[in-house]
Amino acid sequence: MKGTYFDATGRRKNSIARVRLAPGTGNMSVNGIETLEYFKRDTLKMIIEQPLQVTDSLGKYDIVAQVHGGGLSGQAGALLLGIARALVKSNEEFRPTLRQNGFLTRDPRMVERKKYGRPGARKRFQFSKR
């Protein structure tokens, strides 16, 4: 990508997305793969496109993203935050719209750690009275 572009980082769960947004024709790629091929579920595709739809900039920017860590759902959430932050860098007038829809807020929920003496974070082994 040559010329002007806007970098941003998005995180969710254990996923980190580095997003590069540049004025263009609407091409999106994640880790060098077409976005629609990388995120096979329609719901994940919808999640990624939400900030672009809200700001009426679908098809106006080319997006190249590097994503690692976590699963597909977390990666899609990280990409959403990264795209939203890059859009704000490109045009500050998008901030109120994206803020109102909750796209600029980092989701703080993380997996709770496993505790000792238990099979999981909260689950207990079966109780035996006798």
Secondary structure, DSSP 8 states (H G I E B T S, - for coil): --S--EEEEEEETTEEEEEEEEESS--EEETTEEHHHHS-SHHHHHHHHHHHHHTT-TTTEEEEEEEESS-HHHHHHHHHHHHHHHHHHH-GGGHHHHHHTTTTS----------TTSSSSS--------
